């Protein structure tokens, strides 16, 4: 059973426990290969799951302001997905925002976008931390231990953590078919 991980260190110690390894006291100047692999897998899973867009990392109206000297809007490494709210298409090029629509990386005024941002592990909701830790533990164990029974148990724990997180997400967003723009169009036809 995954204990609630509040920090990256807690999550990594849960991952180490999944293969029967002893916990570590710090992540500073780590030379332990298992700890380095845990950190790499945890970071990868954290980003992979957040790319899906959740209530805590999605900003539908996010203003980006160009640098007054260059006109560039510098790309943040925390941006996972970004879309123009005005229909324009943007991407990152050489560390700055590039408008594919206007074929330029120079902006004269602020722009508004919707953006999915990578939130650090410690700042994520508890249910999400559990889910990420459970998934990372399963992946780590299956890659470095390879015990089918342990992997199955970790998979089941991951599914329980995923269900708890989805329940949290439903509570936070109150999804409704009536909020879907296509459904609203159909409802307005009548």
C-alpha positions as CSV (number, residue, x, y, z in Angstrom):
1,X,0.0,0.0,0.0
2,X,1.3,3.4,-1.0
3,X,1.7,5.7,2.0
4,X,0.8,9.3,1.2
5,X,3.9,10.8,-0.4
6,X,4.2,14.5,0.5
7,X,7.6,15.1,-1.1
8,X,9.7,13.7,-3.9
9,X,11.8,12.0,-1.3
10,X,8.8,10.2,0.1
11,X,7.7,9.1,-3.4
12,X,11.2,7.8,-4.2
13,X,11.3,5.9,-0.9
14,X,8.0,4.3,-1.8
15,X,9.5,3.3,-5.2
16,X,12.5,1.8,-3.5
17,X,10.3,-0.1,-1.1
18,X,8.5,-1.7,-4.1
19,X,11.7,-3.6,-4.8
20,X,12.7,-4.2,-1.2
21,X,15.4,-1.5,-1.1
22,X,16.0,0.6,2.0
23,X,14.9,4.2,2.1
24,X,17.3,7.1,1.6
25,X,17.5,10.2,3.8
26,X,18.3,12.7,1.0
27,X,18.3,13.3,-2.7
28,X,21.3,15.6,-2.6
29,X,24.4,14.4,-4.3
30,X,23.0,10.9,-4.9
31,X,25.2,8.3,-6.4
32,X,22.9,5.3,-5.8
33,X,21.8,4.0,-9.2
34,X,18.4,2.9,-7.9
35,X,17.7,6.3,-6.5
36,X,18.7,8.0,-9.8
37,X,16.5,5.6,-11.8
38,X,13.6,6.3,-9.4
39,X,14.0,10.0,-9.8
40,X,14.1,9.7,-13.6
41,X,11.0,7.5,-13.7
42,X,9.1,9.7,-11.2
43,X,9.9,12.8,-13.2
44,X,8.8,11.1,-16.4
45,X,5.5,9.8,-15.0
46,X,4.8,13.2,-13.4
47,X,5.1,14.9,-16.7
48,X,3.3,12.2,-18.7
49,X,0.2,12.2,-16.5
50,X,0.1,16.0,-16.3
51,X,0.2,16.4,-20.1
52,X,-3.4,15.0,-20.0
53,X,-4.6,18.3,-18.4
54,X,-6.2,18.4,-15.0
55,X,-8.0,20.9,-12.8
56,X,-4.8,21.9,-11.0
57,X,-2.6,22.4,-14.0
58,X,-4.8,23.9,-16.7
59,X,-5.2,27.7,-17.2
60,X,-7.8,28.5,-19.8
61,X,-6.9,32.3,-19.8
62,X,-3.2,32.8,-19.4
63,X,-1.6,36.1,-20.4
64,X,1.9,36.0,-21.9
65,X,3.7,39.4,-22.2
66,X,6.5,40.0,-24.7
67,X,9.9,41.3,-23.6
68,X,9.9,45.1,-24.1
69,X,13.3,45.1,-25.8
70,X,13.1,42.1,-28.1
71,X,9.4,41.5,-28.5
72,X,10.0,37.8,-27.6
73,X,7.8,35.8,-25.3
74,X,10.2,33.4,-23.6
75,X,9.1,29.8,-23.5
76,X,8.8,28.3,-20.0
77,X,10.0,24.8,-19.6
78,X,6.9,24.2,-17.5
79,X,4.6,24.6,-20.5
80,X,3.3,21.2,-21.5
81,X,0.7,22.3,-24.0
82,X,-0.2,25.8,-25.2
83,X,-3.0,26.9,-27.5
84,X,-4.1,30.4,-28.6
85,X,-7.5,31.4,-27.4
86,X,-7.9,33.4,-30.6
87,X,-7.5,30.3,-32.8
88,X,-3.8,31.1,-33.5
89,X,-1.3,28.2,-33.3
90,X,1.9,28.6,-31.3
91,X,4.9,26.4,-30.6
92,X,8.3,26.7,-29.0
93,X,11.3,27.5,-31.2
94,X,14.8,28.3,-29.8
95,X,13.4,29.1,-26.4
96,X,10.8,31.6,-27.5
97,X,7.2,31.4,-28.5
98,X,6.6,31.2,-32.3
99,X,3.3,32.0,-34.0
100,X,2.8,29.4,-36.8
101,X,-0.3,31.4,-37.8
102,X,1.6,34.7,-38.3
103,X,5.1,33.2,-39.0
104,X,6.8,35.3,-36.3
105,X,8.4,35.1,-32.9
106,X,8.1,38.8,-32.3
107,X,5.0,40.2,-30.5
108,X,4.0,43.8,-30.0
109,X,1.4,43.2,-27.3
110,X,0.4,40.5,-24.7
111,X,-1.4,37.4,-25.9
112,X,-3.9,35.2,-24.2
113,X,-3.5,31.4,-24.4
114,X,-4.8,28.3,-22.7
115,X,-1.9,26.4,-21.2
116,X,-1.2,23.2,-19.4
117,X,1.6,23.7,-16.9
118,X,3.9,21.2,-15.3
119,X,3.3,21.5,-11.5
120,X,6.1,20.3,-9.2
121,X,5.4,17.1,-7.3
122,X,5.2,18.8,-3.9
123,X,2.5,21.3,-5.2
124,X,0.2,18.6,-6.7
125,X,-3.0,17.5,-5.0
126,X,-2.5,14.5,-2.6
127,X,-4.6,12.1,-4.7
128,X,-2.5,12.9,-7.7
129,X,0.8,12.4,-5.8
130,X,-0.5,8.9,-4.8
131,X,-1.4,8.1,-8.4
132,X,1.9,9.2,-9.7
133,X,3.8,7.4,-7.0
134,X,1.9,4.2,-7.6
135,X,2.4,4.3,-11.3
136,X,6.1,5.1,-11.0
137,X,6.5,2.3,-8.4
138,X,5.0,-0.2,-10.8
139,X,7.1,0.9,-13.7
140,X,10.3,0.9,-11.5
141,X,9.6,-2.5,-10.1
142,X,8.7,-4.1,-13.4
143,X,11.9,-2.8,-15.0
144,X,14.3,-3.5,-12.2
145,X,12.9,-6.4,-10.2
146,X,10.8,-8.2,-12.8
147,X,8.7,-10.2,-10.3
148,X,5.3,-10.8,-12.0
149,X,3.4,-11.1,-8.8
150,X,4.8,-7.9,-7.3
151,X,4.1,-6.1,-10.6
152,X,0.5,-7.3,-10.5
153,X,0.0,-6.1,-6.9
154,X,1.5,-2.7,-7.8
155,X,-0.7,-2.5,-10.9
156,X,-3.8,-3.1,-8.7
157,X,-2.6,-0.4,-6.3
158,X,-2.0,1.9,-9.2
159,X,-5.6,1.3,-10.4
160,X,-7.0,2.1,-7.0
161,X,-4.9,5.3,-6.8
162,X,-6.0,6.3,-10.3
163,X,-9.7,5.8,-9.4
164,X,-9.3,7.9,-6.2
165,X,-7.6,10.6,-8.3
166,X,-10.4,10.6,-10.9
167,X,-12.9,10.9,-8.1
168,X,-11.0,13.9,-6.8
169,X,-11.0,15.4,-10.3
170,X,-14.7,14.9,-10.7
171,X,-15.3,16.6,-7.3
172,X,-13.1,19.5,-8.4
173,X,-14.5,20.1,-11.9
174,X,-18.2,19.0,-11.6
175,X,-18.3,17.8,-15.2
176,X,-21.6,18.0,-17.0
177,X,-22.6,17.1,-20.6
178,X,-24.4,20.4,-20.6
179,X,-20.9,22.1,-20.3
180,X,-19.8,20.5,-23.6
181,X,-20.0,23.0,-26.5
182,X,-21.2,20.3,-29.0
183,X,-24.0,19.3,-26.6
184,X,-25.0,22.9,-26.0
185,X,-25.3,23.4,-29.8
186,X,-27.6,20.4,-30.0
187,X,-29.7,21.7,-27.1
188,X,-30.0,25.1,-28.6
189,X,-31.4,23.7,-31.9
190,X,-34.7,22.7,-30.2
